Amino acid sequence: MQKLLFSLLSVVSLVLFFYGGEARQRELPFPSACHFSQINSLRPAQAIKFEAGQMEVWDHTSPELRCSGVTVARITLQANSIFLPSFFSPPSLAYVVQGEGVMGTIASGCPETYEEVGGGGDRRRRFEDMHQKLENFRRGDVFASLAGVSQWWYNRGNSDVVIVIVLDVTNRENQLDQVPRMFQIAGSSTQEEQQPLTWPSGNNVFSGLDPNIIAEAFKIDIETARQLQNQKDNRGNIVRANGPLHFVISPPRQWQQDGIDNGIEETYCTARLHENIDDPERSDFFSTRAGRISTLNSLNLPILRLVRLNAVRGLLYSGGMALPQWTANANTVLYATGGQAKVQVVDDNGRSVFNEQVGQGQLLVVPQGFAVVKTAGETGFEWISFKTNDNAYINTLSGETSYLRAVPVDVIKAAYGVTEEEAKQIKFSQQETMLAMTQSSSS
């Protein structure tokens, strides 16, 4: 009996240990971070200049970002430049605001694709290059990345590439603290004086290793090993390429056919990592007059189950409104990509904590459960929202599928002290689901 009791206690202890560990990993580091008297829209706090671009970072210590559990960066690559291989400690989502190019993903254990680069017809000058999968990117693409998976970006166009990256620093895959960290595989620090908030501030990983060890590990000479350390290089993490770069990019999934079955391949290596969310044909909600909304979640991009984030792309025409709503199970980080809108946010006490114009380049955090309504200005409004749940869902306050549409008329009468006719108007007048035109723009 004592042995049985001991065994049961051991099992219970193990369950509590693992459950408790997971709960702690999901817990926000700042218990009162979401208590606001006012929410502020945010712009980047610092910009780090590199040879051929820059990286702007938002202040991860701001109350708004501490509440959301994420931090944000914006990368700008000039024409014919490369954002050198690096990785972040937490999972992330990246949205291509503008431009086009090639993105490479490097994950340990995944198979390489094969590319032959020839020198005309001379077979002696031909060689075989092996690399992991490459993907073209363009405006509107959303890319998912797991913790510790390295990426690089190449701008092959004639104009700047702009990418916004959201890092889920409270994700359980991030075993460090909530300070964002970028680990550089290549690149170096710049000559600029580093500031306290600058988190992509160090040298690459090779710079801290003994060059003799590097030479032994790669079977190269000592001078080449020192080149890997980039110690005399102050170009930073975005550098200009020596002429246009050329790649052979396999069709989607073609590169997987000759891979090695090692277990990893069945998860990340074969996963679809991106989708374009700007395509009007994939809109979830569409109004010819008001605008459109597209949602990207783990149902249509399964890799998001591991990243635990999703994305919503919105476009409002002049005078269009995204009907009042709240996100039931996630915080929302909204980044304005164009135009301007009047945005109002209401907290759990019914107080207006934000009631201002939001324009291009601004960031706005809307905490879980807070009601929000967006009304576009004369030039319309475009945004991308990142939500801290891979299958976040929203509830609307008005409209065809709204909360009040599901409430009996008698309950509406009692709740708001209105007549039956007024209750029916409240419940049935708005025939749109998610997007509508304001009366001022309709008249």
Backbone torsions as a table, in degrees:
resi	resn	phi	psi	omega
1	MET	NA	-42.3	-179.9
2	GLN	-64.8	-38.3	178.8
3	LYS	-64.2	-40.5	179.5
4	LEU	-64.5	-43.8	179.2
5	LEU	-62.3	-41.9	178.6
6	PHE	-62.2	-42.2	180.0
7	SER	-63.1	-43.4	179.3
8	LEU	-62.9	-43.2	178.7
9	LEU	-62.9	-37.7	179.2
10	SER	-63.7	-43.9	179.5
11	VAL	-63.1	-46.1	179.4
12	VAL	-60.3	-41.8	179.6
13	SER	-61.8	-42.6	179.2
14	LEU	-63.9	-43.1	179.2
15	VAL	-60.5	-46.7	179.6
16	LEU	-63.2	-37.1	-179.8
17	PHE	-63.1	-50.5	-176.9
18	PHE	-69.5	-41.0	179.0
19	TYR	-64.3	-43.7	179.9
20	GLY	-64.1	-38.6	178.3
21	GLY	-61.0	-43.9	179.9
22	GLU	-65.7	-40.6	-179.8
23	ALA	-61.7	-41.4	-179.8
24	ARG	-65.0	-36.6	-178.3
25	GLN	-68.3	-27.1	-179.2
26	ARG	-89.1	-11.3	-174.3
27	GLU	-74.1	136.7	177.6
28	LEU	-67.7	144.4	-176.6
29	PRO	-74.9	-13.5	-177.1
30	PHE	-124.7	95.4	-171.8
31	PRO	-56.5	-31.9	-177.8
32	SER	-106.6	22.0	-173.7
33	ALA	-67.3	-22.1	-175.3
34	CYS	-100.6	18.1	175.0
35	HIS	-94.3	105.5	-174.3
36	PHE	-117.8	138.2	162.4
37	SER	-92.6	-23.0	177.3
38	GLN	-156.8	138.4	174.3
39	ILE	-102.1	138.0	179.2
40	ASN	-109.2	141.1	168.3
41	SER	-73.7	150.6	-170.0
42	LEU	-123.7	145.3	170.2
43	ARG	-121.0	163.7	-179.5
44	PRO	-54.8	140.0	-179.4
45	ALA	-85.4	-29.4	-177.6
46	GLN	-148.0	154.5	175.4
47	ALA	-128.3	129.8	178.8
48	ILE	-107.2	117.7	-177.0
49	LYS	-85.8	133.9	174.1
50	PHE	-118.6	179.2	-177.2
51	GLU	-57.8	-41.5	-172.9
52	ALA	-131.2	36.6	178.0
53	GLY	162.4	-164.4	179.7
54	GLN	-153.4	161.4	175.5
55	MET	-126.8	119.5	178.9
56	GLU	-103.9	139.5	-178.4
57	VAL	-126.1	141.3	172.7
58	TRP	-84.5	156.2	-178.3
59	ASP	-73.4	105.7	-177.3
60	HIS	-69.5	-10.4	177.9
61	THR	-91.8	-0.9	179.1
62	SER	-64.7	146.9	-179.4
63	PRO	-56.7	-36.6	-177.7
64	GLU	-64.8	-47.3	-179.2
65	LEU	-73.7	-31.2	174.9
66	ARG	-63.3	-38.3	178.2
67	CYS	-64.8	-44.0	-175.4
68	SER	-72.4	-23.6	-178.6
69	GLY	78.8	15.5	178.9
70	VAL	-129.3	168.1	169.0
71	THR	-135.9	162.9	-167.6
72	VAL	-134.4	143.5	174.1
73	ALA	-136.6	154.1	176.3
74	ARG	-128.2	124.5	-176.8
75	ILE	-109.1	132.9	175.6
76	THR	-119.9	121.9	178.4
77	LEU	-111.8	126.7	174.7
78	GLN	-72.8	169.0	-179.1
79	ALA	-57.2	139.6	177.4
80	ASN	57.0	45.4	177.8
81	SER	-127.7	162.5	-176.8
82	ILE	-125.8	129.5	165.3
83	PHE	-84.2	111.8	-167.9
84	LEU	-68.7	156.8	-176.0
85	PRO	-54.5	129.3	178.7
86	SER	-160.1	167.5	176.9
87	PHE	-144.8	160.5	179.1
88	PHE	-109.2	152.5	179.1
89	SER	-70.5	-34.9	175.8
90	PRO	-96.0	164.5	171.2
91	PRO	-64.8	161.0	-175.7
92	SER	-151.6	161.2	168.4
93	LEU	-122.7	137.5	178.2
94	ALA	-120.6	136.7	178.2
95	TYR	-120.0	129.2	179.4
96	VAL	-85.2	106.7	-178.8
97	VAL	-74.1	-40.4	178.2
98	GLN	-156.6	158.3	175.6
99	GLY	94.6	179.5	-179.8
100	GLU	-149.8	160.5	179.8
101	GLY	172.5	-151.9	-177.8
102	VAL	-127.1	137.9	178.3
103	MET	-122.1	135.4	177.3
104	GLY	-114.8	139.5	178.0
105	THR	-115.2	133.5	-178.4
106	ILE	-123.4	109.7	178.3
107	ALA	-126.0	129.5	-177.1
108	SER	-59.8	132.7	177.3
109	GLY	94.0	-12.9	178.6
110	CYS	-81.2	150.5	-178.1
111	PRO	-74.0	159.4	176.6
112	GLU	-92.6	156.7	165.9
113	THR	-95.3	166.5	-174.6
114	TYR	-121.4	131.4	-179.3
115	GLU	-131.3	126.1	175.1
116	GLU	-98.9	125.4	177.4
117	VAL	-109.5	120.3	-174.5
118	GLY	-106.1	157.0	173.3
119	GLY	-111.3	75.1	-177.4
120	GLY	69.2	-137.4	-178.6
121	GLY	-97.2	3.6	-177.0
122	ASP	-81.6	106.0	-177.6
123	ARG	-63.2	-26.7	-178.0
124	ARG	-67.7	-22.5	-177.9
125	ARG	-94.7	0.5	-178.8
126	ARG	-87.4	146.3	175.8
127	PHE	-146.5	162.9	-178.0
128	GLU	-106.5	130.2	178.5
129	ASP	-112.8	138.2	179.6
130	MET	-117.4	134.0	177.1
131	HIS	-154.8	161.8	176.9
132	GLN	-78.6	179.9	-166.5
133	LYS	-63.4	142.4	176.0
134	LEU	-115.0	146.8	178.9
135	GLU	-137.1	138.8	171.9
136	ASN	-71.6	146.5	172.5
137	PHE	-129.9	156.1	178.3
138	ARG	-150.2	173.7	179.6
139	ARG	-52.6	133.7	177.5
140	GLY	95.2	-7.8	178.9
141	ASP	-74.4	139.7	171.6
142	VAL	-113.8	125.5	-179.6
143	PHE	-113.8	134.4	175.9
144	ALA	-101.5	142.9	177.8
145	SER	-139.9	134.0	177.6
146	LEU	-83.3	165.3	178.4
147	ALA	-58.8	131.0	174.6
148	GLY	79.9	0.9	178.6
149	VAL	-90.9	123.3	-174.3
150	SER	-82.6	146.1	176.7
151	GLN	-136.6	155.4	169.3
152	TRP	-137.9	153.2	-176.2
153	TRP	-129.3	136.4	178.6
154	TYR	-123.6	125.1	177.0
155	ASN	-89.4	107.9	-179.3
156	ARG	-100.3	4.6	-179.0
157	GLY	-91.6	-172.8	-179.3
158	ASN	-101.2	-2.3	179.1
159	SER	-127.2	173.0	-177.5
160	ASP	-64.3	147.1	166.9
161	VAL	-101.8	132.2	177.4
162	VAL	-122.9	126.8	-177.5
163	ILE	-129.4	130.5	174.5
164	VAL	-104.0	129.1	-177.4
165	ILE	-119.5	130.2	176.2
166	VAL	-112.0	124.9	-178.3
167	LEU	-107.8	125.7	-179.9
168	ASP	-88.0	83.8	-172.0
169	VAL	-69.7	-18.1	178.0
170	THR	-97.0	6.6	175.6
171	ASN	-64.0	143.2	-176.2
172	ARG	-66.7	-16.7	176.3
173	GLU	-72.7	-17.6	176.3
174	ASN	-88.6	102.9	-176.0
175	GLN	-88.7	-0.1	176.0
176	LEU	-91.2	-165.6	177.0
177	ASP	-81.3	-171.4	-176.3
178	GLN	-90.4	14.7	173.5
179	VAL	-84.3	121.8	-177.7
180	PRO	-64.8	140.2	-179.8
181	ARG	-133.8	135.7	173.7
182	MET	-115.3	123.4	180.0
183	PHE	-100.4	120.9	-175.2
184	GLN	-95.3	127.2	173.7
185	ILE	-84.8	-31.7	175.6
186	ALA	-136.2	170.5	-179.7
187	GLY	99.0	-178.0	-174.8
188	SER	-155.5	171.8	173.3
189	SER	-76.2	158.5	179.2
190	THR	-95.1	177.5	179.3
191	GLN	-79.8	-11.3	-179.8
192	GLU	-65.2	146.0	175.4
193	GLU	-68.8	125.7	-177.1
194	GLN	-75.1	142.6	-178.1
195	GLN	-108.8	163.9	-171.8
196	PRO	-57.7	-36.8	-175.4
197	LEU	-85.1	-7.6	-174.3
198	THR	-72.7	110.3	-178.3
199	TRP	-98.7	-23.1	168.8
200	PRO	-88.3	70.3	-166.8
201	SER	-114.2	-6.1	-170.6
202	GLY	-100.0	-174.0	173.7
203	ASN	-89.8	176.2	-179.1
204	ASN	-78.2	168.9	-171.9
205	VAL	-62.1	-30.0	-178.1
206	PHE	-70.9	-23.0	-175.4
207	SER	-65.0	-23.0	179.7
208	GLY	-92.1	-3.0	-178.9
209	LEU	-96.2	153.0	174.5
210	ASP	-65.7	126.8	-179.3
211	PRO	-58.0	-29.1	177.0
212	ASN	-66.8	-37.6	177.0
213	ILE	-65.8	-41.9	178.3
214	ILE	-60.5	-45.4	-179.5
215	ALA	-60.0	-41.5	178.9
216	GLU	-67.4	-42.0	-175.8
217	ALA	-66.0	-37.9	-177.5
218	PHE	-97.3	-7.7	-174.3
219	LYS	57.0	52.6	177.9
220	ILE	-128.2	170.1	179.3
221	ASP	-79.3	167.3	-173.0
222	ILE	-65.8	-35.0	179.8
223	GLU	-66.6	-42.1	176.9
224	THR	-64.5	-36.7	177.2
225	ALA	-60.7	-40.6	179.0
226	ARG	-67.5	-30.1	176.4
227	GLN	-63.2	-37.2	177.9
228	LEU	-62.1	-27.7	-177.6
229	GLN	-77.0	-16.3	178.5
230	ASN	53.8	33.4	-174.0
231	GLN	-70.5	-26.6	179.3
232	LYS	-103.3	20.7	-175.1
233	ASP	-116.5	122.1	179.1
234	ASN	-118.1	28.6	-178.8
235	ARG	-77.3	-16.4	-179.4
236	GLY	85.0	-155.0	-173.2
237	ASN	-101.7	-0.7	172.6
238	ILE	-124.2	114.2	-173.4
239	VAL	-123.0	156.9	178.6
240	ARG	-83.0	134.3	178.6
241	ALA	-79.1	151.5	177.3
242	ASN	-83.9	81.1	-177.3
243	GLY	85.1	165.3	-179.5
244	PRO	-59.7	138.8	177.1
245	LEU	-95.0	145.4	-177.5
246	HIS	-122.7	134.6	-179.4
247	PHE	-131.9	150.4	168.7
248	VAL	-102.8	112.2	-176.0
249	ILE	-104.5	120.0	-179.0
250	SER	-68.0	152.5	173.4
251	PRO	-59.1	157.8	-179.8
252	PRO	-52.5	129.9	176.3
253	ARG	71.1	-8.7	179.2
254	GLN	-64.2	-34.2	-176.4
255	TRP	-67.0	-16.1	-174.3
256	GLN	-81.5	-17.1	-165.3
257	GLN	-63.4	-33.1	-177.8
258	ASP	-100.3	18.6	-175.1
259	GLY	-74.4	169.4	-180.0
260	ILE	-98.1	132.6	-179.2
261	ASP	-79.8	95.7	-176.2
262	ASN	-121.4	12.7	178.6
263	GLY	93.2	-47.9	178.5
264	ILE	-65.3	-38.3	-176.1
265	GLU	-55.1	-34.0	-175.9
266	GLU	-72.9	-10.4	-178.6
267	THR	-112.8	-85.4	-172.6
268	TYR	-76.8	-39.7	-172.4
269	CYS	-61.9	-36.3	-177.1
270	THR	-96.8	-0.4	-174.8
271	ALA	-75.2	146.3	171.0
272	ARG	-77.9	124.5	-170.8
273	LEU	-100.3	-13.3	-175.9
274	HIS	-147.7	162.8	174.2
275	GLU	-153.7	147.1	176.9
276	ASN	-86.3	123.8	-175.2
277	ILE	-101.8	-0.4	-178.8
278	ASP	-89.3	-13.5	-176.2
279	ASP	-63.4	118.4	-179.1
280	PRO	-58.5	-28.1	-176.7
281	GLU	-70.1	-17.7	179.4
282	ARG	-99.9	15.0	-178.9
283	SER	-62.9	139.2	174.8
284	ASP	-85.7	-32.9	176.3
285	PHE	-131.3	132.3	-176.0
286	PHE	-141.6	133.0	174.1
287	SER	-132.6	127.4	-177.6
288	THR	-62.4	-24.2	-177.7
289	ARG	-103.7	-33.5	-171.2
290	ALA	-95.8	-37.6	-178.5
291	GLY	144.7	-155.6	-179.1
292	ARG	-153.7	157.8	178.7
293	ILE	-138.5	134.5	176.9
294	SER	-124.5	139.5	-178.4
295	THR	-118.3	136.9	176.1
296	LEU	-121.8	113.6	-179.4
297	ASN	-136.4	-172.1	-174.9
298	SER	-71.6	-9.9	176.0
299	LEU	-76.8	-33.4	178.6
300	ASN	-109.2	-8.4	170.9
301	LEU	-139.2	87.3	-169.7
302	PRO	-57.1	-27.0	179.9
303	ILE	-58.1	-21.7	-179.2
304	LEU	-67.1	-16.5	174.3
305	ARG	-61.8	-31.4	178.7
306	LEU	-85.6	-34.8	-179.4
307	VAL	-76.2	-33.1	178.9
308	ARG	64.5	35.1	172.1
309	LEU	-133.2	158.8	168.6
310	ASN	-137.5	175.1	-175.7
311	ALA	-135.1	144.8	176.3
312	VAL	-130.4	125.7	178.9
313	ARG	-105.7	126.7	-178.2
314	GLY	-126.5	145.8	175.6
315	LEU	-140.7	123.9	175.7
316	LEU	-115.0	134.6	173.1
317	TYR	-79.8	171.4	-179.3
318	SER	-53.8	125.5	-180.0
319	GLY	81.1	-0.1	179.2
320	GLY	-76.3	152.0	-179.3
321	MET	-129.9	134.2	166.0
322	ALA	-88.9	112.7	-170.0
323	LEU	-56.2	151.4	-178.5
324	PRO	-53.0	135.1	-173.5
325	GLN	-157.9	168.2	169.8
326	TRP	-141.3	151.4	176.1
327	THR	-92.1	123.2	-169.9
328	ALA	-76.9	-30.1	-169.3
329	ASN	-135.4	27.5	-179.1
330	ALA	-163.1	152.7	164.7
331	ASN	-80.9	156.1	-178.5
332	THR	-123.5	132.3	174.3
333	VAL	-115.7	109.4	-176.3
334	LEU	-98.9	129.8	176.0
335	TYR	-119.3	122.0	-178.6
336	ALA	-81.1	122.9	-179.0
337	THR	-102.0	-9.4	179.1
338	GLY	-177.6	155.5	177.2
339	GLY	71.0	-156.1	-176.7
340	GLN	-154.1	149.1	179.0
341	ALA	-147.9	150.6	169.3
342	LYS	-85.6	121.5	-177.3
343	VAL	-119.4	131.8	176.9
344	GLN	-122.3	136.3	-179.7
345	VAL	-128.5	135.0	-178.3
346	VAL	-124.4	134.4	-175.2
347	ASP	-88.9	-170.1	-176.2
348	ASP	-72.0	-13.3	176.9
349	ASN	-98.7	8.6	-179.6
350	GLY	75.9	17.4	179.3
351	ARG	-95.2	142.3	173.6
352	SER	-77.6	114.4	-178.6
353	VAL	-104.4	-7.5	174.6
354	PHE	-155.7	131.0	-179.9
355	ASN	-154.6	72.2	-172.8
356	GLU	-143.9	172.5	172.7
357	GLN	-79.8	139.7	174.7
358	VAL	-121.3	128.7	-176.9
359	GLY	-124.9	179.3	-174.1
360	GLN	-53.0	132.7	177.8
361	GLY	88.9	-7.8	179.7
362	GLN	-89.2	154.5	-179.3
363	LEU	-118.9	137.4	178.1
364	LEU	-135.2	128.2	177.2
365	VAL	-98.2	128.8	175.1
366	VAL	-117.2	108.0	-176.7
367	PRO	-65.2	159.8	178.4
368	GLN	-52.2	130.6	176.4
369	GLY	84.7	-15.7	179.2
370	PHE	-73.0	133.6	179.3
371	ALA	-76.8	143.2	-179.1
372	VAL	-142.4	143.5	174.7
373	VAL	-138.5	138.1	-178.3
374	LYS	-122.0	130.5	177.3
375	THR	-126.5	120.1	-174.5
376	ALA	-73.2	148.5	174.4
377	GLY	-84.0	-164.8	-175.0
378	GLU	-63.8	-30.0	-177.8
379	THR	-92.9	5.8	-175.8
380	GLY	78.9	-175.5	-177.3
381	PHE	-152.8	135.0	176.7
382	GLU	-127.6	142.1	179.6
383	TRP	-153.8	162.2	169.3
384	ILE	-125.2	128.9	177.6
385	SER	-112.0	138.9	174.3
386	PHE	-112.7	128.5	-178.6
387	LYS	-114.9	144.4	-171.6
388	THR	-87.1	41.9	175.2
389	ASN	-156.8	132.1	-176.0
390	ASP	-69.4	-16.1	177.3
391	ASN	-132.9	52.1	-180.0
392	ALA	-65.1	145.7	176.4
393	TYR	-134.1	152.8	-175.7
394	ILE	-117.1	156.9	171.8
395	ASN	-119.8	131.2	176.7
396	THR	-94.3	149.6	177.9
397	LEU	-87.3	-29.9	177.9
398	SER	-132.2	159.7	179.3
399	GLY	116.0	177.1	-170.6
400	GLU	-64.2	-32.9	-178.8
401	THR	-114.3	28.2	-171.4
402	SER	-82.8	173.0	176.6
403	TYR	-59.8	-48.7	-176.0
404	LEU	-69.8	-25.7	176.3
405	ARG	-64.8	-26.7	-178.2
406	ALA	-88.7	-5.6	-177.0
407	VAL	-93.6	135.8	177.5
408	PRO	-59.3	149.3	-178.7
409	VAL	-58.1	-40.9	-178.5
410	ASP	-63.8	-34.5	177.6
411	VAL	-68.6	-39.9	177.0
412	ILE	-62.6	-42.2	177.9
413	LYS	-57.8	-48.3	-177.4
414	ALA	-69.6	-37.1	-175.3
415	ALA	-69.8	-38.6	-172.3
416	TYR	-113.5	1.3	177.8
417	GLY	64.0	41.2	-178.0
418	VAL	-113.4	166.3	176.8
419	THR	-75.7	169.3	178.8
420	GLU	-62.8	-39.8	179.4
421	GLU	-64.4	-42.3	178.4
422	GLU	-65.6	-37.7	178.3
423	ALA	-63.0	-39.9	177.9
424	LYS	-66.2	-37.8	177.2
425	GLN	-63.9	-44.3	178.3
426	ILE	-58.7	-41.0	-173.3
427	LYS	-79.0	-38.3	-167.9
428	PHE	-115.4	-10.5	-172.1
429	SER	-65.8	-40.8	-178.7
430	GLN	-83.1	112.7	-176.7
431	GLN	-93.3	-11.8	179.9
432	GLU	-79.6	160.8	-177.3
433	THR	-92.8	-50.0	-173.4
434	MET	-132.2	-33.3	-175.1
435	LEU	-123.2	139.9	-179.3
436	ALA	-149.1	165.8	174.6
437	MET	-96.7	142.3	175.4
438	THR	-74.4	156.3	-177.6
439	GLN	-63.3	-36.9	-178.5
440	SER	-63.1	-35.8	180.0
441	SER	-81.7	-22.7	-178.7
442	SER	-79.4	-27.0	-176.0
443	SER	-80.8	NA	NA
